[in-house]
Amino acid sequence: MSERILYDLVASDPRDRFSPFCFRVKLALAHKDLSFRSELVSFTDKHKIAFTRQSLVPVLVEPDGTVVCDSFRILQHLEERYPQAPLLTPGDVSLAFLQAWTDRSLLAATFKILAPKIHALLQGADQAYFKSSREQRMGVTLETLARDESKYRSILNTTLEPLRTLLNAQPCVSGAAIGAGDVLILGNMLWAEGVLGEPLLPPDDPISAWRQRMEPWVQKALAMASVLQAGRIPI
Ligand SMILES: N[C@@H](CCC(=O)N[C@@H](CS)C(=O)NCC(=O)O)C(=O)O
């Protein structure tokens, strides 16, 4: 039997994985105890995923050759094929809203803080591609984002308020037990922590208490993805 492969976005240092969407898949695979090999893809070597006829990671290739793109479609695929340790609850209408909030509000607010630091993790053609594509997408320069970091920190803080309320009322984002909601938010946190080299939020934030409870799962996912731990600052 051949192996399961996850195509994962990488910076110059192979420890620097900086895709929140790829983190979602690593977390889901770890939760379901499904081993995989990470195939590292940088912005300018995306010919590695040309066989998918699209240009985004994550891409999952199953041992039987099945190819699935898009983090949420991969979650759905894993749930159907490997129902152990379920992450999706049938008929959960709130998940669609949570995904939209994560993708549109949380990721966008976090990205404005991380973008200048991601740029510093890249080199050469990857760095130039990141700067031009992201500045065009956001309509603001990386230098302006860096200069106004405190403003963007404050916007992120406000954006996170509903999540704080939720996690004050229940142990996991998805309710009493870990679910896809936790995958979505944790993917965002790991992305931020990896880029910043430190926790995104102060230890007394209610979201940090939840993040701490997720640590064994995080460690398992990072070990399975062969992300070296040197330099990671635990919360
Ligand atoms: N909706 C997709 C989004 C995937 C995505 O945007 N991936 C980014 C990395 S975080 C990417 O591959 N970017 C390549 C590029 O910008 O050229 C998902 O959920 O997987």
The ligand as a Tripos MOL2 file, in Angstrom:
@<TRIPOS>MOLECULE
LIG
   20    19     1     0     0
SMALL
NO_CHARGES

@<TRIPOS>ATOM
      1 N1        -10.3980   27.4490    0.4640 N.3       1 LIG1
      2 C1         -9.0750   26.8610    0.4530 C.3       1 LIG1
      3 C2         -8.0350   27.9580    0.5790 C.3       1 LIG1
      4 C3         -6.6070   27.4210    0.4240 C.3       1 LIG1
      5 C4         -5.5830   28.5450    0.3040 C.2       1 LIG1
      6 O1         -5.9220   29.7270    0.1540 O.2       1 LIG1
      7 N2         -4.3070   28.1450    0.3580 N.am      1 LIG1
      8 C5         -3.2180   29.1200    0.2320 C.3       1 LIG1
      9 C6         -2.2170   28.9090    1.3620 C.3       1 LIG1
     10 S1         -2.8650   29.4180    2.9150 S.3       1 LIG1
     11 C7         -2.4310   28.8530   -1.0420 C.2       1 LIG1
     12 O2         -2.2760   27.7260   -1.4460 O.2       1 LIG1
     13 N3         -1.9430   29.9230   -1.6830 N.am      1 LIG1
     14 C8         -1.1550   29.7840   -2.8550 C.3       1 LIG1
     15 C9         -0.9380   31.1080   -3.5290 C.2       1 LIG1
     16 O3         -1.3740   32.1300   -3.0050 O.co2     1 LIG1
     17 O4         -0.3220   31.1000   -4.5780 O.co2     1 LIG1
     18 C10        -8.9940   25.8210    1.5720 C.2       1 LIG1
     19 O5         -9.7860   25.8760    2.5110 O.co2     1 LIG1
     20 O6         -8.1550   24.9110    1.4760 O.co2     1 LIG1
@<TRIPOS>BOND
     1     1     2 1
     2     2     3 1
     3     2    18 1
     4     3     4 1
     5     4     5 1
     6     5     6 2
     7     5     7 1
     8     7     8 1
     9     8     9 1
    10     8    11 1
    11     9    10 1
    12    11    12 2
    13    11    13 1
    14    13    14 1
    15    14    15 1
    16    15    16 2
    17    15    17 1
    18    18    19 2
    19    18    20 1
@<TRIPOS>SUBSTRUCTURE
     1 LIG1         1 GROUP 0 **** ****
